[in-house]
Amino acid sequence: MKISRIETIPIRVPIKPELAIKSGRGGSHAVSPFLVVKLRTDDGLVGLGEVSCTPRWSGEDQVTAGHFIETYFAPLLVGESLRELRDIERLTTKFTFPVAGNLFTKAGVEMALWDLLGKLLDKPVYELLGGKVRDFVPTKWSVSGVEPQRAAEIARGAASRGFTAMKVKVGTDSDADVARVRAVRDVVGPQTNLGVDANGGWPSASIAATTIKRLREGANIAFAEQPVPPGDHDELAAVRRQIDIAVIADESLYTLADARALVRAKACDVFSIYIGKAGGIGPAKTIANFALNEDVACTIGSNLELGIGSAAMLHLASAHCGIMPDLYPCDIIGPLFYEDDILREPLSLDAGRATVHDRPGLGVDLDDEKIAEYRVR
């Protein structure tokens, strides 16, 4: 089977206004541009990938992603054969070095290679990754950093859908953060696994640690995600030394080199892995392998992916024992935040548990009418 063509389609599906995420450092996540990647073969198979194109998050957008894929990656991949698992790493290496960075773009192409190989071998991607280690993946809801009453309403809605784990966006003003999280705890009750996500919003370790202690005492939170800005692992480690709950590294972790540096600094208890941030399913798996050897737990984070990206995340989470959603539920909930779906059959994501499809590849098919509707002209 040879790759004959690479097609890219820019799309934008509206986020439900009432669920738009507001966070401390990243502002409001109210718009999500994506680039759908289609790898076509000479025998008619199509592999699907998805690029999250949010510039303030990754420095990539639909124009840059499309340009690099069409100008640099396509000439390297068209005409290449894909027959076995090792071909994915071989082909990924071909387009890793001609363009620096742009990990989300690379992940979209690499994702499509996994989908293609699964379809060729008639196996779901989780089997290519070693097989299922769990029947479903526990997930948590993300509550926006809005005023306390509105945050409580969002949490109440999530609880009514069956979610028993949640995180609340914080990292703005400490008093406002405490009020918001306490309001959510009052609504969801003591049984809910509740944590916070600052998105690097607290400016220093001292402010972060002080606020987390208040949240621990007043709302019994179980974890704190990315409490300080990324880039200074010692500052993250300083937070960890001062608190008695798990610290999750998210924006601090993109690559295997980042993972190694975080471990050396003793900066966190948990890695939040994204397929997009890592540059693909394979690199994300490599980080999870490293974490397992270092006794660092992993969870799957989210940039509010659509169906293709969420399916890829779900396959990895279903197949890797280093990812520990029973302790740290995953954020594989992106499609639930959108007004519409681009898949013919939506993923099974509700009620706090995500279940992977058993069909070949990623197990998803695009709804061509929806793609045409949401295509960016």
BALOBA-1460 file (C-alpha; in Angstrom, 3 decimals):
// residues 377
<rec num="1" residu="m" x="0.000" y="0.000" z="0.000"/>
<rec num="2" residu="k" x="1.458" y="3.346" z="-1.051"/>
<rec num="3" residu="i" x="0.443" y="6.843" z="-0.014"/>
<rec num="4" residu="s" x="-0.848" y="8.595" z="-3.120"/>
<rec num="5" residu="r" x="-2.157" y="11.927" z="-1.834"/>
<rec num="6" residu="i" x="-2.482" y="14.107" z="1.271"/>
<rec num="7" residu="e" x="-5.529" y="16.326" z="1.616"/>
<rec num="8" residu="t" x="-6.107" y="18.994" z="4.272"/>
<rec num="9" residu="i" x="-9.460" y="20.555" z="5.173"/>
<rec num="10" residu="p" x="-9.716" y="23.568" z="7.523"/>
<rec num="11" residu="i" x="-12.876" y="23.467" z="9.645"/>
<rec num="12" residu="r" x="-14.383" y="25.361" z="12.550"/>
<rec num="13" residu="v" x="-17.235" y="23.896" z="14.599"/>
<rec num="14" residu="p" x="-18.876" y="26.337" z="17.064"/>
<rec num="15" residu="i" x="-18.328" y="25.726" z="20.761"/>
<rec num="16" residu="k" x="-21.450" y="25.799" z="22.910"/>
<rec num="17" residu="p" x="-21.348" y="29.357" z="24.345"/>
<rec num="18" residu="e" x="-22.383" y="28.231" z="27.797"/>
<rec num="19" residu="l" x="-19.426" y="25.810" z="27.950"/>
<rec num="20" residu="a" x="-16.656" y="28.045" z="26.573"/>
<rec num="21" residu="i" x="-13.620" y="27.593" z="28.807"/>
<rec num="22" residu="k" x="-12.163" y="30.589" z="30.621"/>
<rec num="23" residu="s" x="-8.850" y="30.001" z="32.382"/>
<rec num="24" residu="g" x="-6.324" y="31.988" z="34.357"/>
<rec num="25" residu="r" x="-3.451" y="32.268" z="31.907"/>
<rec num="26" residu="g" x="-4.935" y="31.295" z="28.590"/>
<rec num="27" residu="g" x="-7.944" y="33.606" z="28.407"/>
<rec num="28" residu="s" x="-11.141" y="32.243" z="26.919"/>
<rec num="29" residu="h" x="-11.308" y="29.150" z="24.722"/>
<rec num="30" residu="a" x="-14.381" y="30.115" z="22.700"/>
<rec num="31" residu="v" x="-13.190" y="29.238" z="19.184"/>
<rec num="32" residu="s" x="-11.435" y="26.062" z="18.018"/>
<rec num="33" residu="p" x="-10.022" y="25.912" z="14.495"/>
<rec num="34" residu="f" x="-8.952" y="22.484" z="13.220"/>
<rec num="35" residu="l" x="-7.361" y="20.976" z="10.158"/>
<rec num="36" residu="v" x="-8.601" y="17.560" z="9.059"/>
<rec num="37" residu="v" x="-5.893" y="15.464" z="7.404"/>
<rec num="38" residu="k" x="-6.684" y="12.734" z="4.883"/>
<rec num="39" residu="l" x="-3.942" y="10.347" z="3.777"/>
<rec num="40" residu="r" x="-5.113" y="8.548" z="0.647"/>
<rec num="41" residu="t" x="-3.565" y="5.380" z="-0.740"/>
<rec num="42" residu="d" x="-3.346" y="3.878" z="-4.201"/>
<rec num="43" residu="d" x="-5.787" y="1.131" z="-3.214"/>
<rec num="44" residu="g" x="-8.500" y="3.454" z="-1.926"/>
<rec num="45" residu="l" x="-7.930" y="3.542" z="1.832"/>
<rec num="46" residu="v" x="-8.098" y="6.844" z="3.708"/>
<rec num="47" residu="g" x="-6.355" y="7.569" z="6.988"/>
<rec num="48" residu="l" x="-7.754" y="10.395" z="9.130"/>
<rec num="49" residu="g" x="-5.881" y="12.841" z="11.326"/>
<rec num="50" residu="e" x="-6.723" y="16.057" z="13.160"/>
<rec num="51" residu="v" x="-4.624" y="19.136" z="13.883"/>
<rec num="52" residu="s" x="-5.650" y="21.433" z="16.745"/>
<rec num="53" residu="c" x="-4.883" y="24.898" z="15.354"/>
<rec num="54" residu="t" x="-4.999" y="27.213" z="18.370"/>
<rec num="55" residu="p" x="-2.151" y="29.749" z="17.990"/>
<rec num="56" residu="r" x="-1.958" y="30.904" z="21.605"/>
<rec num="57" residu="w" x="-1.635" y="27.280" z="22.671"/>
<rec num="58" residu="s" x="0.751" y="25.866" z="20.083"/>
<rec num="59" residu="g" x="1.884" y="28.686" z="17.809"/>
<rec num="60" residu="e" x="0.211" y="26.884" z="14.910"/>
<rec num="61" residu="d" x="-2.886" y="27.735" z="12.904"/>
<rec num="62" residu="q" x="-4.794" y="26.389" z="9.926"/>
<rec num="63" residu="v" x="-2.621" y="28.295" z="7.446"/>
<rec num="64" residu="t" x="0.717" y="27.189" z="8.881"/>
<rec num="65" residu="a" x="-0.454" y="23.597" z="9.355"/>
<rec num="66" residu="g" x="-1.777" y="23.336" z="5.819"/>
<rec num="67" residu="h" x="1.344" y="24.994" z="4.392"/>
<rec num="68" residu="f" x="3.815" y="22.705" z="6.143"/>
<rec num="69" residu="i" x="1.853" y="19.555" z="5.313"/>
<rec num="70" residu="e" x="1.413" y="20.420" z="1.648"/>
<rec num="71" residu="t" x="4.830" y="22.003" z="1.062"/>
<rec num="72" residu="y" x="7.161" y="19.915" z="3.226"/>
<rec num="73" residu="f" x="5.474" y="16.739" z="4.454"/>
<rec num="74" residu="a" x="3.540" y="15.617" z="1.386"/>
<rec num="75" residu="p" x="6.578" y="15.408" z="-0.941"/>
<rec num="76" residu="l" x="8.299" y="13.220" z="1.658"/>
<rec num="77" residu="l" x="5.341" y="10.858" z="2.131"/>
<rec num="78" residu="v" x="3.635" y="10.508" z="-1.249"/>
<rec num="79" residu="g" x="4.837" y="7.312" z="-2.893"/>
<rec num="80" residu="e" x="5.964" y="5.774" z="0.403"/>
<rec num="81" residu="s" x="4.781" y="2.322" z="1.458"/>
<rec num="82" residu="l" x="2.987" y="1.552" z="4.712"/>
<rec num="83" residu="r" x="2.885" y="-2.153" z="5.558"/>
<rec num="84" residu="e" x="3.834" y="-2.693" z="9.190"/>
<rec num="85" residu="l" x="4.138" y="-0.971" z="12.537"/>
<rec num="86" residu="r" x="7.758" y="0.078" z="12.135"/>
<rec num="87" residu="d" x="6.833" y="1.994" z="8.987"/>
<rec num="88" residu="i" x="4.980" y="4.558" z="11.109"/>
<rec num="89" residu="e" x="8.134" y="5.490" z="13.004"/>
<rec num="90" residu="r" x="10.155" y="5.467" z="9.780"/>
<rec num="91" residu="l" x="7.728" y="7.773" z="8.002"/>
<rec num="92" residu="t" x="7.267" y="10.023" z="11.024"/>
<rec num="93" residu="t" x="11.032" y="10.488" z="11.216"/>
<rec num="94" residu="k" x="11.029" y="11.671" z="7.587"/>
<rec num="95" residu="f" x="8.904" y="14.726" z="8.377"/>
<rec num="96" residu="t" x="10.121" y="15.374" z="11.925"/>
<rec num="97" residu="f" x="13.343" y="17.166" z="11.059"/>
<rec num="98" residu="p" x="12.628" y="19.306" z="7.945"/>
<rec num="99" residu="v" x="10.348" y="21.538" z="10.066"/>
<rec num="100" residu="a" x="11.146" y="22.448" z="13.675"/>
<rec num="101" residu="g" x="8.390" y="22.385" z="16.278"/>
<rec num="102" residu="n" x="4.813" y="22.433" z="14.968"/>
<rec num="103" residu="l" x="4.027" y="19.350" z="17.029"/>
<rec num="104" residu="f" x="0.257" y="19.534" z="16.631"/>
<rec num="105" residu="t" x="0.656" y="19.619" z="12.844"/>
<rec num="106" residu="k" x="2.993" y="16.633" z="12.915"/>
<rec num="107" residu="a" x="0.598" y="14.819" z="15.232"/>
<rec num="108" residu="g" x="-2.254" y="15.208" z="12.736"/>
<rec num="109" residu="v" x="-0.238" y="13.493" z="10.004"/>
<rec num="110" residu="e" x="1.137" y="10.803" z="12.320"/>
<rec num="111" residu="m" x="-2.389" y="10.118" z="13.604"/>
<rec num="112" residu="a" x="-3.540" y="9.492" z="10.030"/>
<rec num="113" residu="l" x="-0.686" y="6.992" z="9.543"/>
<rec num="114" residu="w" x="-1.930" y="4.976" z="12.531"/>
<rec num="115" residu="d" x="-5.470" y="5.073" z="11.177"/>
<rec num="116" residu="l" x="-4.257" y="3.874" z="7.765"/>
<rec num="117" residu="l" x="-2.201" y="1.018" z="9.165"/>
<rec num="118" residu="g" x="-5.063" y="-0.159" z="11.359"/>
<rec num="119" residu="k" x="-7.372" y="-0.231" z="8.356"/>
<rec num="120" residu="l" x="-4.781" y="-2.082" z="6.271"/>
<rec num="121" residu="l" x="-4.248" y="-4.733" z="8.952"/>
<rec num="122" residu="d" x="-7.943" y="-4.768" z="9.970"/>
<rec num="123" residu="k" x="-7.062" y="-3.953" z="13.563"/>
<rec num="124" residu="p" x="-8.058" y="-1.105" z="15.881"/>
<rec num="125" residu="v" x="-5.217" y="1.203" z="16.843"/>
<rec num="126" residu="y" x="-5.317" y="0.034" z="20.459"/>
<rec num="127" residu="e" x="-4.269" y="-3.425" z="19.243"/>
<rec num="128" residu="l" x="-1.349" y="-1.912" z="17.348"/>
<rec num="129" residu="l" x="-0.377" y="-0.257" z="20.649"/>
<rec num="130" residu="g" x="-0.302" y="-3.590" z="22.472"/>
<rec num="131" residu="g" x="-3.940" y="-4.292" z="23.270"/>
<rec num="132" residu="k" x="-6.518" y="-3.045" z="25.736"/>
<rec num="133" residu="v" x="-5.623" y="-2.783" z="29.404"/>
<rec num="134" residu="r" x="-9.071" y="-1.445" z="30.384"/>
<rec num="135" residu="d" x="-12.619" y="-1.718" z="29.055"/>
<rec num="136" residu="f" x="-13.376" y="1.991" z="29.459"/>
<rec num="137" residu="v" x="-11.519" y="5.173" z="30.382"/>
<rec num="138" residu="p" x="-12.784" y="7.237" z="33.346"/>
<rec num="139" residu="t" x="-13.027" y="10.923" z="32.428"/>
<rec num="140" residu="k" x="-13.538" y="14.223" z="34.225"/>
<rec num="141" residu="w" x="-15.439" y="17.366" z="33.341"/>
<rec num="142" residu="s" x="-13.776" y="20.771" z="33.038"/>
<rec num="143" residu="v" x="-15.568" y="23.675" z="34.752"/>
<rec num="144" residu="s" x="-14.806" y="27.115" z="33.340"/>
<rec num="145" residu="g" x="-13.203" y="29.872" z="35.412"/>
<rec num="146" residu="v" x="-16.379" y="31.919" z="35.624"/>
<rec num="147" residu="e" x="-18.213" y="33.463" z="38.567"/>
<rec num="148" residu="p" x="-19.107" y="31.021" z="41.368"/>
<rec num="149" residu="q" x="-22.826" y="30.726" z="40.629"/>
<rec num="150" residu="r" x="-22.238" y="29.989" z="36.957"/>
<rec num="151" residu="a" x="-19.441" y="27.515" z="37.766"/>
<rec num="152" residu="a" x="-21.796" y="25.717" z="40.137"/>
<rec num="153" residu="e" x="-24.435" y="25.492" z="37.395"/>
<rec num="154" residu="i" x="-21.920" y="23.953" z="34.984"/>
<rec num="155" residu="a" x="-20.827" y="21.449" z="37.621"/>
<rec num="156" residu="r" x="-24.437" y="20.558" z="38.414"/>
<rec num="157" residu="g" x="-25.063" y="19.885" z="34.737"/>
<rec num="158" residu="a" x="-21.987" y="17.664" z="34.496"/>
<rec num="159" residu="a" x="-23.020" y="15.726" z="37.584"/>
<rec num="160" residu="s" x="-26.463" y="15.154" z="36.081"/>
<rec num="161" residu="r" x="-24.729" y="13.594" z="33.051"/>
<rec num="162" residu="g" x="-22.945" y="11.116" z="35.292"/>
<rec num="163" residu="f" x="-19.565" y="12.777" z="35.832"/>
<rec num="164" residu="t" x="-18.105" y="11.992" z="39.250"/>
<rec num="165" residu="a" x="-14.746" y="13.674" z="38.628"/>
<rec num="166" residu="m" x="-14.175" y="17.328" z="37.696"/>
<rec num="167" residu="k" x="-11.567" y="20.052" z="37.590"/>
<rec num="168" residu="v" x="-12.222" y="23.750" z="37.999"/>
<rec num="169" residu="k" x="-10.289" y="26.412" z="36.120"/>
<rec num="170" residu="v" x="-8.426" y="28.720" z="38.479"/>
<rec num="171" residu="g" x="-5.309" y="30.897" z="38.311"/>
<rec num="172" residu="t" x="-7.011" y="34.293" z="38.242"/>
<rec num="173" residu="d" x="-7.509" y="36.058" z="41.579"/>
<rec num="174" residu="s" x="-6.946" y="33.826" z="44.598"/>
<rec num="175" residu="d" x="-10.069" y="34.909" z="46.471"/>
<rec num="176" residu="a" x="-12.177" y="34.460" z="43.348"/>
<rec num="177" residu="d" x="-10.583" y="31.056" z="42.742"/>
<rec num="178" residu="v" x="-11.451" y="29.898" z="46.250"/>
<rec num="179" residu="a" x="-15.034" y="31.138" z="45.969"/>
<rec num="180" residu="r" x="-15.501" y="29.406" z="42.624"/>
<rec num="181" residu="v" x="-14.144" y="26.026" z="43.746"/>
<rec num="182" residu="r" x="-16.079" y="26.092" z="47.007"/>
<rec num="183" residu="a" x="-19.275" y="26.799" z="45.079"/>
<rec num="184" residu="v" x="-18.620" y="23.788" z="42.878"/>
<rec num="185" residu="r" x="-17.845" y="21.562" z="45.868"/>
<rec num="186" residu="d" x="-21.096" y="22.632" z="47.533"/>
<rec num="187" residu="v" x="-23.019" y="21.491" z="44.447"/>
<rec num="188" residu="v" x="-21.239" y="18.207" z="43.662"/>
<rec num="189" residu="g" x="-20.853" y="16.997" z="47.226"/>
<rec num="190" residu="p" x="-17.965" y="15.275" z="49.011"/>
<rec num="191" residu="q" x="-18.016" y="12.154" z="46.847"/>
<rec num="192" residu="t" x="-16.832" y="13.892" z="43.658"/>
<rec num="193" residu="n" x="-13.145" y="13.703" z="42.766"/>
<rec num="194" residu="l" x="-12.437" y="17.433" z="42.459"/>
<rec num="195" residu="g" x="-9.246" y="19.206" z="41.418"/>
<rec num="196" residu="v" x="-8.135" y="22.520" z="39.952"/>
<rec num="197" residu="d" x="-6.346" y="23.586" z="36.784"/>
<rec num="198" residu="a" x="-4.541" y="26.940" z="36.802"/>
<rec num="199" residu="n" x="-3.146" y="26.674" z="33.262"/>
<rec num="200" residu="g" x="-0.017" y="28.308" z="34.676"/>
<rec num="201" residu="g" x="-2.031" y="31.290" z="35.871"/>
<rec num="202" residu="w" x="-0.670" y="31.797" z="39.390"/>
<rec num="203" residu="p" x="2.429" y="33.976" z="39.007"/>
<rec num="204" residu="s" x="4.629" y="32.408" z="41.679"/>
<rec num="205" residu="a" x="5.092" y="29.279" z="43.741"/>
<rec num="206" residu="s" x="4.248" y="31.101" z="46.960"/>
<rec num="207" residu="i" x="0.919" y="32.410" z="45.646"/>
<rec num="208" residu="a" x="0.093" y="29.033" z="44.113"/>
<rec num="209" residu="a" x="0.914" y="27.066" z="47.254"/>
<rec num="210" residu="t" x="-0.979" y="29.444" z="49.537"/>
<rec num="211" residu="t" x="-4.081" y="29.324" z="47.329"/>
<rec num="212" residu="i" x="-3.924" y="25.546" z="46.954"/>
<rec num="213" residu="k" x="-3.758" y="25.142" z="50.744"/>
<rec num="214" residu="r" x="-6.882" y="27.296" z="51.057"/>
<rec num="215" residu="l" x="-8.600" y="25.187" z="48.405"/>
<rec num="216" residu="r" x="-7.501" y="21.979" z="50.096"/>
<rec num="217" residu="e" x="-8.935" y="23.142" z="53.411"/>
<rec num="218" residu="g" x="-12.104" y="24.733" z="52.069"/>
<rec num="219" residu="a" x="-13.009" y="22.412" z="49.176"/>
<rec num="220" residu="n" x="-10.944" y="19.242" z="49.715"/>
<rec num="221" residu="i" x="-9.344" y="19.296" z="46.268"/>
<rec num="222" residu="a" x="-7.365" y="16.222" z="45.202"/>
<rec num="223" residu="f" x="-4.919" y="17.649" z="42.640"/>
<rec num="224" residu="a" x="-3.567" y="20.877" z="41.179"/>
<rec num="225" residu="e" x="-2.752" y="21.058" z="37.472"/>
<rec num="226" residu="q" x="-0.037" y="23.389" z="36.154"/>
<rec num="227" residu="p" x="-0.202" y="25.848" z="39.065"/>
<rec num="228" residu="v" x="2.623" y="28.109" z="37.787"/>
<rec num="229" residu="p" x="3.738" y="29.213" z="34.313"/>
<rec num="230" residu="p" x="5.641" y="26.636" z="32.246"/>
<rec num="231" residu="g" x="9.342" y="26.891" z="31.616"/>
<rec num="232" residu="d" x="10.662" y="26.925" z="35.192"/>
<rec num="233" residu="h" x="10.596" y="23.385" z="36.577"/>
<rec num="234" residu="d" x="12.182" y="24.499" z="39.854"/>
<rec num="235" residu="e" x="9.231" y="26.815" z="40.471"/>
<rec num="236" residu="l" x="6.826" y="23.936" z="39.863"/>
<rec num="237" residu="a" x="8.883" y="21.766" z="42.221"/>
<rec num="238" residu="a" x="8.675" y="24.494" z="44.864"/>
<rec num="239" residu="v" x="4.886" y="24.281" z="44.741"/>
<rec num="240" residu="r" x="5.018" y="20.518" z="45.038"/>
<rec num="241" residu="r" x="7.199" y="20.680" z="48.166"/>
<rec num="242" residu="q" x="4.711" y="22.957" z="49.935"/>
<rec num="243" residu="i" x="1.446" y="21.091" z="49.352"/>
<rec num="244" residu="d" x="0.093" y="17.645" z="50.158"/>
<rec num="245" residu="i" x="-1.829" y="16.876" z="46.957"/>
<rec num="246" residu="a" x="-0.733" y="15.735" z="43.495"/>
<rec num="247" residu="v" x="0.815" y="18.258" z="41.120"/>
<rec num="248" residu="i" x="0.041" y="17.637" z="37.447"/>
<rec num="249" residu="a" x="2.369" y="19.011" z="34.775"/>
<rec num="250" residu="d" x="0.549" y="20.034" z="31.598"/>
<rec num="251" residu="e" x="1.847" y="23.115" z="29.767"/>
<rec num="252" residu="s" x="5.310" y="22.181" z="31.087"/>
<rec num="253" residu="l" x="5.247" y="18.908" z="29.164"/>
<rec num="254" residu="y" x="5.468" y="18.552" z="25.407"/>
<rec num="255" residu="t" x="8.372" y="16.237" z="24.639"/>
<rec num="256" residu="l" x="10.286" y="13.342" z="26.148"/>
<rec num="257" residu="a" x="13.053" y="15.822" z="26.995"/>
<rec num="258" residu="d" x="10.509" y="17.849" z="28.991"/>
<rec num="259" residu="a" x="9.437" y="14.693" z="30.814"/>
<rec num="260" residu="r" x="13.027" y="13.876" z="31.750"/>
<rec num="261" residu="a" x="13.645" y="17.415" z="32.991"/>
<rec num="262" residu="l" x="10.489" y="17.360" z="35.125"/>
<rec num="263" residu="v" x="11.574" y="14.096" z="36.743"/>
<rec num="264" residu="r" x="15.076" y="15.426" z="37.442"/>
<rec num="265" residu="a" x="13.561" y="18.503" z="39.083"/>
<rec num="266" residu="k" x="11.074" y="16.400" z="41.085"/>
<rec num="267" residu="a" x="8.532" y="18.902" z="39.840"/>
<rec num="268" residu="c" x="5.343" y="16.850" z="39.576"/>
<rec num="269" residu="d" x="3.488" y="13.673" z="40.472"/>
<rec num="270" residu="v" x="1.538" y="13.294" z="37.223"/>
<rec num="271" residu="f" x="2.126" y="13.931" z="33.522"/>
<rec num="272" residu="s" x="-0.773" y="15.275" z="31.458"/>
<rec num="273" residu="i" x="-0.048" y="13.835" z="28.011"/>
<rec num="274" residu="y" x="-1.567" y="15.069" z="24.763"/>
<rec num="275" residu="i" x="-1.112" y="13.411" z="21.400"/>
<rec num="276" residu="g" x="-1.008" y="16.884" z="19.849"/>
<rec num="277" residu="k" x="1.578" y="18.311" z="22.248"/>
<rec num="278" residu="a" x="3.793" y="15.255" z="21.917"/>
<rec num="279" residu="g" x="3.730" y="15.216" z="18.120"/>
<rec num="280" residu="g" x="1.739" y="12.033" z="17.678"/>
<rec num="281" residu="i" x="0.515" y="8.782" z="19.178"/>
<rec num="282" residu="g" x="3.976" y="7.209" z="19.071"/>
<rec num="283" residu="p" x="5.776" y="10.065" z="20.872"/>
<rec num="284" residu="a" x="2.971" y="10.261" z="23.457"/>
<rec num="285" residu="k" x="3.352" y="6.540" z="24.084"/>
<rec num="286" residu="t" x="7.104" y="7.002" z="24.509"/>
<rec num="287" residu="i" x="6.490" y="9.616" z="27.213"/>
<rec num="288" residu="a" x="4.034" y="7.272" z="28.953"/>
<rec num="289" residu="n" x="6.622" y="4.463" z="28.787"/>
<rec num="290" residu="f" x="9.217" y="6.726" z="30.385"/>
<rec num="291" residu="a" x="6.776" y="7.824" z="33.094"/>
<rec num="292" residu="l" x="5.934" y="4.228" z="33.936"/>
<rec num="293" residu="n" x="9.618" y="3.434" z="34.451"/>
<rec num="294" residu="e" x="9.979" y="6.512" z="36.672"/>
<rec num="295" residu="d" x="6.852" y="5.805" z="38.770"/>
<rec num="296" residu="v" x="5.144" y="8.944" z="37.494"/>
<rec num="297" residu="a" x="1.433" y="8.562" z="36.807"/>
<rec num="298" residu="c" x="-0.052" y="9.792" z="33.526"/>
<rec num="299" residu="t" x="-3.393" y="11.157" z="32.470"/>
<rec num="300" residu="i" x="-4.632" y="12.398" z="29.088"/>
<rec num="301" residu="g" x="-5.202" y="16.133" z="28.793"/>
<rec num="302" residu="s" x="-7.294" y="17.978" z="26.230"/>
<rec num="303" residu="n" x="-7.327" y="20.982" z="23.952"/>
<rec num="304" residu="l" x="-11.035" y="20.334" z="23.299"/>
<rec num="305" residu="e" x="-10.277" y="18.042" z="20.370"/>
<rec num="306" residu="l" x="-12.948" y="16.985" z="17.911"/>
<rec num="307" residu="g" x="-13.809" y="13.374" z="17.142"/>
<rec num="308" residu="i" x="-10.690" y="12.224" z="15.304"/>
<rec num="309" residu="g" x="-8.250" y="13.597" z="17.867"/>
<rec num="310" residu="s" x="-10.385" y="12.361" z="20.761"/>
<rec num="311" residu="a" x="-10.511" y="8.874" z="19.225"/>
<rec num="312" residu="a" x="-6.713" y="8.808" z="19.011"/>
<rec num="313" residu="m" x="-6.452" y="9.840" z="22.664"/>
<rec num="314" residu="l" x="-8.952" y="7.167" z="23.631"/>
<rec num="315" residu="h" x="-7.021" y="4.411" z="21.867"/>
<rec num="316" residu="l" x="-3.826" y="5.373" z="23.696"/>
<rec num="317" residu="a" x="-5.585" y="5.643" z="27.066"/>
<rec num="318" residu="s" x="-7.220" y="2.250" z="26.526"/>
<rec num="319" residu="a" x="-3.938" y="0.520" z="25.739"/>
<rec num="320" residu="h" x="-1.334" y="1.890" z="28.168"/>
<rec num="321" residu="c" x="-1.042" y="0.879" z="31.816"/>
<rec num="322" residu="g" x="1.103" y="3.951" z="32.560"/>
<rec num="323" residu="i" x="-1.952" y="6.092" z="31.927"/>
<rec num="324" residu="m" x="-3.938" y="5.812" z="35.156"/>
<rec num="325" residu="p" x="-7.450" y="7.218" z="34.711"/>
<rec num="326" residu="d" x="-8.764" y="5.412" z="37.784"/>
<rec num="327" residu="l" x="-6.548" y="7.715" z="39.856"/>
<rec num="328" residu="y" x="-6.460" y="10.713" z="37.518"/>
<rec num="329" residu="p" x="-9.423" y="10.667" z="35.126"/>
<rec num="330" residu="c" x="-8.698" y="11.765" z="31.576"/>
<rec num="331" residu="d" x="-9.947" y="14.860" z="29.744"/>
<rec num="332" residu="i" x="-11.269" y="13.011" z="26.700"/>
<rec num="333" residu="i" x="-14.436" y="15.110" z="26.514"/>
<rec num="334" residu="g" x="-13.760" y="17.596" z="23.705"/>
<rec num="335" residu="p" x="-16.645" y="16.696" z="21.354"/>
<rec num="336" residu="l" x="-19.157" y="17.300" z="24.153"/>
<rec num="337" residu="f" x="-18.284" y="21.012" z="24.112"/>
<rec num="338" residu="y" x="-19.327" y="21.591" z="20.492"/>
<rec num="339" residu="e" x="-22.624" y="22.483" z="18.854"/>
<rec num="340" residu="d" x="-22.240" y="19.665" z="16.358"/>
<rec num="341" residu="d" x="-20.221" y="16.547" z="15.548"/>
<rec num="342" residu="i" x="-18.190" y="15.816" z="12.425"/>
<rec num="343" residu="l" x="-18.393" y="12.033" z="12.821"/>
<rec num="344" residu="r" x="-21.076" y="9.783" z="11.392"/>
<rec num="345" residu="e" x="-21.254" y="7.991" z="14.727"/>
<rec num="346" residu="p" x="-20.286" y="10.023" z="17.812"/>
<rec num="347" residu="l" x="-17.758" y="8.648" z="20.257"/>
<rec num="348" residu="s" x="-19.050" y="7.126" z="23.482"/>
<rec num="349" residu="l" x="-17.886" y="9.813" z="25.927"/>
<rec num="350" residu="d" x="-20.698" y="10.658" z="28.336"/>
<rec num="351" residu="a" x="-21.382" y="9.664" z="31.943"/>
<rec num="352" residu="g" x="-17.760" y="10.048" z="32.983"/>
<rec num="353" residu="r" x="-16.489" y="7.085" z="30.995"/>
<rec num="354" residu="a" x="-15.187" y="6.871" z="27.437"/>
<rec num="355" residu="t" x="-15.308" y="3.635" z="25.463"/>
<rec num="356" residu="v" x="-13.152" y="2.943" z="22.442"/>
<rec num="357" residu="h" x="-14.527" y="1.620" z="19.141"/>
<rec num="358" residu="d" x="-13.403" y="-1.854" z="18.045"/>
<rec num="359" residu="r" x="-13.420" y="-1.040" z="14.337"/>
<rec num="360" residu="p" x="-10.163" y="-0.944" z="12.332"/>
<rec num="361" residu="g" x="-7.879" y="2.051" z="12.671"/>
<rec num="362" residu="l" x="-9.202" y="4.850" z="14.845"/>
<rec num="363" residu="g" x="-12.693" y="3.484" z="14.238"/>
<rec num="364" residu="v" x="-14.243" y="6.758" z="13.096"/>
<rec num="365" residu="d" x="-15.819" y="7.966" z="9.849"/>
<rec num="366" residu="l" x="-16.364" y="11.558" z="8.810"/>
<rec num="367" residu="d" x="-19.783" y="12.984" z="8.087"/>
<rec num="368" residu="d" x="-19.018" y="14.603" z="4.728"/>
<rec num="369" residu="e" x="-22.045" y="16.906" z="4.909"/>
<rec num="370" residu="k" x="-20.869" y="18.269" z="8.272"/>
<rec num="371" residu="i" x="-17.336" y="18.714" z="6.968"/>
<rec num="372" residu="a" x="-18.717" y="20.733" z="4.047"/>
<rec num="373" residu="e" x="-20.888" y="22.785" z="6.414"/>
<rec num="374" residu="y" x="-18.066" y="23.743" z="8.762"/>
<rec num="375" residu="r" x="-15.307" y="24.051" z="6.200"/>
<rec num="376" residu="v" x="-13.437" y="27.370" z="6.371"/>
<rec num="377" residu="r" x="-13.564" y="28.971" z="2.932"/>
